[in-house]
Amino acid sequence: MPRIRVRLDAPSDRSYTVEIRPGILTEVPLLLSRSEGKRHIFVVTDSNVLRLYGRMLESRLAASGCDVTLLDVPAGERSKGSVTVNRLYTGLFRGGVRRDSIVVALGGGVIGDLAGYLAATVLRGVRLVQIPTSLLAQVDSSVGGKVGIDHPAGKNLIGAFHQPSAVYIDPEALATLPVEEFRNGFAEVIKIAAALDPPFFTLIERNVSRIRRENTALNAKIVETSVALKASIVEKDERERGLRRILNLGHTIGHALESSGGYTLRHGEAVAVGLAVEARIALAMGLLPAQDCRRLTAMLEASGLPVDPPRGINERAFMSAVALDKKSDVSGPRFVLLRRIGECAQGVPVPADLVRKTMGFHSKKSTHG
């Protein structure tokens, strides 16, 4: 069973283990009762995962002797905001949340961010356990402690760093995902490989036709490699002050597409477009070889992901969202751009006109607010 240790030793030992094994989801109640004791557990999930795994987890936790409260929200990015957070706070208080309670995030990236933010803020912080059920959450958002919610001004602008005490990943859960959600998560796999590991990128290139939600063995290997790569970065830069910003490759454009479009575009789809657009920007700036730009674009297309911005983008809203990106400073937006597959440049200033041109805003496609 792959067990990846995320070592965070300062200021105190907050290290934790990511356990990856097909079928582990049914074992989580026993694992939790052994590691955490008979604490009150609040399971936060969404309307889709509730019927697949939520009721099962609730009943098995109760059977193991845990006091369990199940809280669910509507599926989708629109739940990741202050209205839903306040409703969940009410559920926690009515359920008798205490400082020794545990919040369990059962679901995809939205639930991981949302439940993590709850755990970080209620009673100034309670323990968090991540049980990611989507590919996006398994390879990215469940590991590293970045939690948060959206604001009308932009995505993930309100949040905290709150590391989980454990992460349990079941690759078999990916078989229940809709095909489009599996593709959605695969954009983050491509990002990790492109940013950090040329051999991993090549492995994906050679196997892209075999990577399907039902291929549990291959998916387990992809998840394990992605988590190990991310963990190695988080250990060196937990608070994203330097090295960890590499993992924002594709996200300056991607997050701006999401927020300016009212979150009608899936996160992975937005990141895929962001990866392609930012690669073209890097190519135009002389940073990225044309061959590597072609390889990245070809992989995204072979995976069924978009590489061009959707029509009808509001240029003013989009450029405002770029300006609000968390990597910006007083001099303006800063990008993470590829130098080559496996190597990135951080803090790159990109002229606004180049962003507009690469996005196609000088064509008739654009919509001005």
VOGU-3710 file (C-alpha; in Angstrom, 3 decimals, decimal comma):
1> mprirvrlda> 0,000/0,000/0,000  1,547/3,334/-1,046  1,946/5,556/2,014  3,394/9,005/1,371  4,566/11,003/4,362  4,223/14,790/4,179  6,878/16,007/6,611  6,155/19,364/8,221  8,335/19,603/11,313  8,350/23,333/12,068
11> psdrsytvei> 7,111/25,083/14,132  5,771/21,784/15,512  5,335/18,303/14,128  2,300/18,532/11,853  3,386/15,744/9,539  0,753/13,418/8,147  0,390/10,379/5,935  -1,396/10,056/2,602  -2,618/6,473/2,193  -3,477/5,352/-1,345
21> rpgiltevpl> -5,152/2,004/-1,866  -8,052/0,653/-3,945  -10,912/-0,126/-1,578  -9,604/1,966/1,323  -12,821/4,009/1,411  -14,676/1,157/3,111  -11,875/0,872/5,700  -11,822/4,557/6,668  -14,214/4,204/9,667  -11,932/1,606/11,270
31> llsrsegkrh> -8,790/3,604/10,426  -10,302/6,779/11,880  -11,526/5,121/15,070  -8,066/3,632/15,595  -6,120/6,831/14,938  -8,474/9,464/16,317  -10,466/7,645/18,972  -14,178/8,182/19,623  -14,316/11,867/18,745  -17,346/13,629/17,268
41> ifvvtdsnvl> -16,921/13,475/13,492  -18,602/15,932/11,108  -18,661/14,607/7,537  -19,027/17,369/4,930  -20,013/16,219/1,437  -22,042/17,279/-1,592  -25,340/16,072/-3,039  -23,646/13,764/-5,564  -21,163/12,104/-3,219  -23,829/11,831/-0,511
51> rlygrmlesr> -25,673/9,075/-2,366  -22,504/7,318/-3,534  -20,485/7,227/-0,313  -21,878/9,639/2,280  -24,562/7,444/3,800  -22,249/4,431/3,775  -19,517/6,324/5,606  -22,004/7,742/8,110  -23,419/4,315/8,993  -20,006/2,645/9,264
61> laasgcdvtl> -18,630/5,429/11,454  -21,660/5,114/13,714  -21,222/1,329/13,826  -17,592/1,809/14,888  -18,764/3,808/17,905  -18,207/7,346/16,607  -20,660/10,183/17,153  -21,191/11,343/13,560  -23,028/14,248/11,917  -23,455/14,348/8,135
71> ldvpagersk> -23,646/17,765/6,462  -24,245/18,110/2,716  -24,300/20,991/0,242  -25,356/21,271/-3,407  -22,687/19,992/-5,794  -20,693/22,583/-7,707  -18,436/25,616/-7,356  -21,342/27,877/-6,430  -21,423/26,219/-2,984  -17,905/27,463/-2,244
81> gsvtvnrlyt> -18,952/30,812/-0,815  -19,868/32,632/2,369  -23,586/31,741/2,302  -22,838/28,012/2,333  -20,070/28,455/4,897  -22,434/30,173/7,332  -25,026/27,424/6,875  -22,384/24,801/7,622  -21,192/26,720/10,702  -24,782/26,509/11,963
91> glfrggvrrd> -24,759/22,755/11,358  -21,515/22,400/13,307  -22,800/24,433/16,267  -26,116/22,573/16,378  -24,181/19,313/16,259  -22,132/20,308/19,307  -18,749/20,915/17,660  -15,834/21,105/20,112  -12,103/21,715/19,818  -11,490/17,952/19,789
101> sivvalgggv> -14,005/17,318/16,977  -12,936/16,250/13,478  -14,166/17,608/10,148  -14,008/15,028/7,343  -14,016/16,334/3,771  -15,662/13,661/1,589  -15,790/14,710/-2,052  -14,003/16,619/-4,759  -11,991/19,807/-4,810  -14,861/22,103/-3,846
111> igdlagylaa> -15,670/20,035/-0,765  -12,005/19,731/0,211  -11,538/23,504/0,053  -14,856/24,266/1,735  -14,632/21,712/4,561  -10,977/22,598/5,068  -11,884/26,255/5,477  -14,549/25,277/8,015  -12,029/23,195/9,973  -9,474/26,011/9,881
121> tvlrgvrlvq> -11,846/28,649/11,200  -14,487/27,114/13,481  -13,424/27,490/17,118  -10,096/28,784/15,699  -9,307/25,391/14,244  -10,212/21,706/14,564  -8,696/18,579/13,038  -9,280/17,848/9,356  -9,291/14,547/7,458  -9,407/14,554/3,655
131> iptsllaqvd> -11,141/11,739/1,732  -10,979/12,931/-1,898  -13,269/11,155/-4,362  -12,443/13,039/-7,588  -9,216/12,880/-9,579  -8,677/16,618/-9,151  -8,916/16,343/-5,373  -6,845/13,166/-5,162  -3,842/14,520/-7,081  -3,941/18,120/-5,940
141> ssvggkvgid> -6,308/19,852/-3,542  -6,437/17,222/-0,748  -2,688/17,488/-0,098  -0,883/20,619/1,041  -3,272/22,394/3,375  -4,525/25,186/1,110  -8,193/25,707/1,946  -10,598/28,489/1,084  -13,708/29,885/-0,508  -14,528/32,146/-3,429
151> hpagknliga> -15,542/35,803/-3,459  -17,411/37,614/-6,241  -14,117/39,402/-7,004  -12,260/36,148/-7,675  -11,599/32,499/-6,928  -9,998/31,367/-3,648  -9,463/34,930/-2,422  -10,530/34,008/1,126  -8,695/31,154/2,807  -6,044/29,741/5,064
161> fhqpsavyid> -3,362/27,085/5,365  -4,726/24,207/7,428  -3,014/20,848/7,022  -5,037/17,651/7,360  -4,168/15,074/9,990  -4,623/12,303/7,418  -5,561/11,780/3,759  -7,203/8,575/2,493  -7,294/8,093/-1,298  -9,255/5,330/-3,013
171> pealatlpve> -8,501/5,118/-6,768  -11,561/2,877/-7,206  -13,755/5,917/-6,506  -12,649/7,380/-9,838  -14,681/4,748/-11,708  -17,890/6,420/-10,475  -16,947/9,850/-11,871  -18,645/11,200/-14,989  -16,188/11,145/-17,889  -16,054/14,944/-18,023
181> efrngfaevi> -15,145/15,114/-14,315  -12,345/12,602/-14,799  -10,968/14,776/-17,620  -11,433/17,807/-15,396  -9,053/16,336/-12,818  -6,586/15,146/-15,412  -5,708/18,761/-16,200  -4,063/18,980/-12,767  -2,079/15,793/-13,462  -0,755/17,346/-16,666
191> kiaaaldppf> 0,091/20,540/-14,780  2,091/18,676/-12,148  3,976/16,651/-14,747  4,687/19,672/-16,966  5,856/21,805/-14,048  7,954/19,275/-12,164  8,835/15,982/-13,823  9,827/15,316/-17,481  9,805/11,483/-17,085  6,281/11,624/-15,631
201> ftliernvsr> 5,196/13,848/-18,525  6,641/11,324/-20,991  4,902/8,444/-19,196  1,574/10,223/-19,609  2,305/10,974/-23,275  2,927/7,287/-23,968  -0,152/6,093/-22,072  -2,676/8,859/-22,700  -4,993/6,554/-24,690  -5,060/4,070/-21,761
211> irrentalna> -5,828/6,609/-19,057  -9,507/6,086/-18,299  -11,558/6,240/-15,125  -11,931/2,430/-15,083  -8,182/1,723/-15,290  -7,658/1,558/-11,528  -4,094/0,195/-11,647  -2,815/2,937/-13,941  -4,809/5,602/-12,105  -3,306/4,486/-8,789
221> kivetsvalk> 0,195/4,948/-10,224  -0,689/8,385/-11,612  -2,209/9,498/-8,299  0,740/8,167/-6,296  3,293/9,948/-8,511  1,332/13,207/-8,489  0,931/13,186/-4,696  4,609/12,366/-4,135  5,667/15,250/-6,380  3,331/17,697/-4,684
231> asivekdere> 4,346/16,528/-1,211  8,007/17,144/-2,052  7,167/20,766/-2,892  4,906/21,342/0,125  7,581/20,075/2,494  10,013/22,711/1,206  7,548/25,611/1,003  4,342/25,034/2,949  3,152/28,650/2,863  3,745/29,260/-0,854
241> rglrrilnlg> 6,402/31,922/-0,359  8,576/30,698/-3,220  8,978/27,216/-4,678  5,353/26,143/-4,190  4,175/28,867/-6,549  5,326/26,579/-9,361  2,120/24,620/-8,765  0,151/27,670/-9,926  1,201/26,998/-13,513  -1,848/27,596/-15,717
251> htighaless> -3,834/29,060/-12,837  -3,436/32,812/-13,428  -5,361/32,516/-16,681  -7,441/29,599/-15,387  -8,752/31,301/-12,263  -9,528/34,476/-14,228  -11,536/32,435/-16,733  -13,510/30,813/-13,919  -14,366/33,952/-11,962  -15,056/36,191/-14,984
261> ggytlrhgea> -17,327/33,497/-16,427  -19,371/33,026/-13,270  -17,876/29,560/-12,654  -19,652/28,024/-15,634  -16,321/26,531/-16,734  -15,028/23,548/-14,747  -11,799/24,167/-12,846  -9,814/21,601/-14,835  -11,104/22,930/-18,130  -10,087/26,452/-17,100
271> vavglavear> -6,645/25,198/-16,019  -6,228/23,355/-19,337  -6,925/26,568/-21,253  -4,639/28,385/-18,820  -1,805/25,923/-19,456  -2,171/26,306/-23,220  -2,521/30,115/-23,185  0,363/30,586/-20,742  2,530/28,271/-22,879  1,802/30,493/-25,890
281> ialamgllpa> 2,695/33,546/-23,812  5,985/31,891/-22,779  6,658/31,011/-26,413  5,973/34,596/-27,532  8,330/35,897/-24,822  11,116/33,573/-25,937  11,045/31,536/-22,725  9,628/28,236/-24,002  10,843/26,212/-27,003  8,205/25,679/-29,683
291> qdcrrltaml> 8,545/21,899/-29,395  7,618/21,922/-25,712  4,672/24,221/-26,385  3,442/21,755/-29,027  3,930/18,750/-26,704  1,890/20,351/-23,925  -0,909/21,439/-26,257  -1,010/18,020/-27,924  -1,292/16,252/-24,564  -4,175/18,471/-23,479
301> easglpvdpp> -6,000/17,847/-26,755  -5,361/14,083/-26,616  -6,896/14,092/-23,134  -10,078/15,726/-24,440  -9,356/19,041/-22,732  -9,844/22,515/-24,269  -6,823/24,571/-25,325  -8,544/27,745/-26,567  -10,504/30,325/-24,557  -14,285/30,014/-24,843
311> rginerafms> -16,204/32,605/-26,811  -17,883/35,554/-25,191  -15,390/36,299/-22,423  -15,921/39,649/-20,776  -12,534/41,289/-21,343  -12,856/43,829/-18,535  -13,910/41,225/-15,954  -11,197/38,842/-17,107  -8,372/41,399/-16,942  -9,596/42,590/-13,535
321> avaldkksdv> -9,440/38,999/-12,276  -5,892/38,633/-13,628  -4,904/41,795/-11,762  -6,339/40,364/-8,512  -4,400/37,104/-8,832  -2,653/36,210/-5,574  0,759/36,195/-7,300  0,402/39,864/-8,283  2,420/42,571/-6,571  2,518/46,362/-6,658
331> sgprfvllrr> 4,030/46,306/-10,137  1,221/44,193/-11,586  0,395/40,573/-12,422  3,149/37,962/-12,092  2,976/34,645/-13,913  4,473/31,190/-13,508  5,618/30,248/-17,017  7,276/27,178/-18,478  10,907/27,341/-19,585  10,776/23,733/-20,726
341> igecaqgvpv> 8,883/20,613/-19,698  9,803/20,140/-16,035  11,149/23,642/-15,395  9,303/26,876/-14,623  10,121/30,540/-14,199  8,344/32,326/-11,344  7,285/35,935/-10,914  7,402/36,725/-14,632  5,802/40,093/-15,496  3,683/39,769/-18,631
351> padlvrktmg> 2,516/42,860/-20,523  -1,251/43,253/-20,440  -1,343/43,684/-24,216  0,327/40,285/-24,668  -2,272/38,685/-22,400  -5,068/40,334/-24,392  -3,566/39,290/-27,716  -2,983/35,688/-26,666  -6,516/35,481/-25,306  -7,879/36,747/-28,630
361> fhskksthg> -9,318/39,974/-27,256  -8,178/41,887/-30,336  -10,505/39,739/-32,432  -14,254/40,032/-32,803  -14,784/37,185/-30,331  -14,266/39,305/-27,237  -17,025/40,972/-25,262  -16,276/44,239/-23,507  -18,081/44,913/-20,237
//
